[in-house]
Amino acid sequence: MASGRVALCLVDSGNEFQQVARHDAEAAARQVGLDIETHWSGAKLSVQLAQLRELVDSPTPPSAILVMAVRDQGLSRIAGDAAKAGIHWVFLNRSEDNVESLRVQHPGLALCQVYPDEVETGRVQASLIEALLPDGGRVLQVQGSMRSVAARDRTAGTSATLDSGRFKLVPLEAGWTEDEGYGALAGWLRVAVRANMRLDVVACHNDLLGKGARRALEDVARDLGKPEVATVPIVGCDGTPAVGQAMVMQGQMAATVVLPRSSGPAVKIVHRALSGQGLPDAVVTLHATPFPDPAELGPRPR
């Protein structure tokens, strides 16, 4: 096996958050002296499975595979085959595939999940919403696909934090892309505005949905002659410098949640395992931060 070579398997090369994850992994690899190669699946499980199979079956397989799974389950068999081949395996997002059984069968390998605590992510987003709406209000939650553990956990964290007596949470499942956010929100808004429904904040599960929400608010405000609709604040999530943080600085969103990237810590976990410095726990959780600090946000005028 080629020593010190790491395969980084990501989903969408057009996604800024994942590009930052690639840069983080490359920087960490340079720091610890590992070689790293990146593979993109184009958000297709079949492509990701084929890439992983080629890596595992290669005459010179990598020392470790770091994978951001296209889906939250479906990689159990290939992860098991990788472990049998002596390859360290790290999920970069929460997976419903069974890592614990692999750890029992292969105690000498780094087999784990490294991901943001997504329930906490939802709580951080809730703290931003509370800063904007200290007296409460109606919040539209534009969710990622609810087949995703991350979307379900973020929703749970926000819902558990916001006082149901002061806040009315309205869920709207969209997906993860800007166009999906636009389509879901534009349709919902046209009905809500005509029904004179008040909307105080739009909370999105990622910043691409926030971009779609900004377009939808502005289009519906123009089309229906309701300029106040365009002023509804948006709270996003991901918080990369070039997208989420830039949107906040430009006034396109009120705030966002900066997610920790798991790829850099995962590279360092692999390096420690390869150099005999110890193996990780089965789950390593990372912590999100608000942008800006909630104390810097003023309440939205009622």
N, C-alpha and C positions, 0 to 999 in steps of 0.2 A: 504494500500500500504506500502511496506517495505521502511522505511525512510532511505535515504542516500545510496541506492544501485544503482550503475550505470552499464548498459550493454554497452560494447564497441564492436561494430560489424565491423570487418575488412574483407579484401578480400583475401589476399594471405599470408599464414604463411611462405612461402619461400622467400618473398620479404623483403630485409633488411630495406628498408624505412618504411614499415609497422610494422616490429618488433620494430624499434626505436620508432614509434608512440605508440605502446603498452607500451613500457617502460616509455615513457613520461607521458602517461595517468596514469599509476600505481604510478609513483613518485608524480604527482600532487594530486592524490587521497589520498595518504598517508599524504601529507602535509596538506590537508584540512579535513582529517578525514572521507573520503567516502570509501565505499567498491566498488570494481570494478571487473567485470568478463568479459572475452574476448571470443568472438564467431568468428570463421573463416568460410567464405562461400565457399572457394575454387574457387573464381571468378565465381561462378554460381548464377545467379539471382534467380533461383527457390529455391536454398538452402537458400539464404539470406532472401527471402520472408517467407519461412517456419520458419526460426529462429525468425524473427521479429514477425510473427503471434503467435508463442508459447510464446514469451515474453509478448506481449500485452494481450493475453488471459489467462495468468497464474493467479491462485488465489492470488499469491503474486508477482505482476509485479514490475519491477524496478522503481525507482523514475525518472530515465532519461535513454534515449537511445541515444548513440552517434554512428552514422553510416557513414562509408565510403561506398558510394553506388557503387555497381558493375557497374551500368550504370547511366547515367546522368538524367534519368527519369524512372519512373516505381514504385516509392514508395509513390505516393500521397495518395492512399487509406489507406495503413497501417499507414502512418504518421497521417492521419486524425483520424483513430481509436485509435491510441496511445494518441492523444490530447484529444479525448473524454473521455479516461480513466484517464486523469489527468497526463499523463506522459510527462515530458519535452523531447524535441526532437531536436537534433543538427546534421545537416549534416556536415561531416568533409571534404567534397570536394564540389565544386560548383555543384549544382543540378538545373535542369530545372523544377523540380517539384515545385508547387506553395506553397511557405511558407507564403506569405503575406496574403492569404485568411485565412489560419489557425490562424495566429496571430490576425486577426480581430475577428474570432469566439471564440478564447481562449486567451483573453488578459492577463490572469494571469500566463501564462506558458512561459518558455524560449523556443521559437521556432525560430531557426535561422540556418544560414549557416556560417561556419568558414573555410576559405580556403586561400591559397596563391593567391595573385594578379598575375594571370598567364600571363596577358599582360606584367606586369612589369618583370616577370620571363624571358619572351622572350627578353625584353630590356636588362636585365642583361647579358643574354647569348650573345647578340649582342655586348655589351661593351667588352667582352672577345675576340670575333672574331675580332673586330676593333683593339685591342691591338696586336693580332697576325698578322693582315694584314692591317697595317696602309695605304698602297697604294691600298687596295681593292683586289679583287680576286673572284674566283669561290668557293661557299660554298654549299656543299650538306647538305640539311636539312633532317635528318632521323627522320621522324615524328612518333609519336604514332598514334593509330587509330583516324582518323579524325571524327569519330562519337563522340569523346570525346570533351567536351568544353575545357578542359585543353590543348589538342593538338592544337585546333583551335586558342585559345588565345595566346599560346606560339608562334605559327607561325606568328600570326598577330603582336605581339610585336617585334619580330626579324625583320620582313619584314619592319615595319614602321620605325625602327631605322637605319637600314643599308642603306646608300645612294645607290640608284639604279644605279647611274652613275658610281660608283666604284665597286659595288658588284653584282655578278650574283648569284642569289639564285636558287638552283635546288631542288625542293621538291621530297621526296621519302617516301611514306607512308609505314610503316612497321608493327607496333604493339607496344607492350610494353616489350617483352621478349628478352633475349639474342639471342635465336635461330631465332626469327623473324628478329632481326637486322642483324644477319649474313646472312640469306637467301636473304633478300632484297638487302643488300649492295654488297654481293659477285656477284650476277647476274648483277647488274648495273655496277660494276667495270670492269667486264670482257669485257663488250661492250665498256665502256668508254676508257679503256686503249688501246684496239685494235684500237679505233678511234683516238688515240693520244690526247684525251681530258685532259686538265690540271685540276687538283683538288687541291685546296689550304687548305681547312679545311673541316672536317666532323663535323657537329653540330647535336647532338642527343637529343631527348626529354627526355630521362632518361639515367642513367648510365648503366643499363643492355643493352640497345641498344649500348652504348659505348663499352661494353665488346664484343658484337657481331661484332661491327665495327672493333675493334682491330684485332680480329681473321680473318675477311674478308680481311683487308688490307694486313696482313702478308701472308695469303694463296695465294691471287692473285699475290702479289709481287713474291712469290716463283714459282708459277705455270707458270707465264708468263715471268719470267726472268726480272722483272722490280723492282729492289730493292728500287728505290725511292718511289714507292707506299707505302711501309711500313712506310715511314717517315712522311706521311701526318698527321698533328695534329688533335686530336679529342677533342671536347668540349662537356661535358656531362651535366647532370642535375639530381638532387636529393641531391647529395653531402653528403651522410651519411659517417661517419668516416671510417667504415669498407669496403666500396665499392668505392664510388666516390672519396673521399679524398685520400684513399689509392692508387687508380689507378693514381692519379695525382702525389703523392709522389714517386711512383714507376716508373714514366715516361711512363705509358701506355696511359694516356690522358694528354693533355696540361693543361686543366682547367675543372672546373665544376661549376654549380650553386647550392648553398646550399639552398634547399627549407625549409621554416619554417614548423614545424609540428603543425598541428591544434589540436591534441588530448589533449595536456596539457592545452592550453587556454580554450578548450571546457569544460574540467572538472571544471576549476575555474569559468566559466560562470554558470554552473549548481550549483555549491556550493553557489554562490552569490544568485541565484534564490531561492534555498532551504532555505537559511538562511534569506530571506527577505531583501537582500541588493540591489535588483534591477534586472531588466531584460535587456537583450542585445538588440542591434539593430538587424534588420532582417539579415544583412550581416556584418560580421566582417572579414576584409581582413588582411592578414599577408604579410610580405615582405621578399623577397629572397636576398641573398648576394653572391657575386662572390668568388670563391676559385681557385687560389689565387687572390689577388687584381690585377686588370688589369695593374696597374703601375709596377707590378713585372714581367710581361710577356714581353719578348723581341720579336721583329717581326720575323716571320718565314723567313729564307733565301729564296730569289727568285732564 
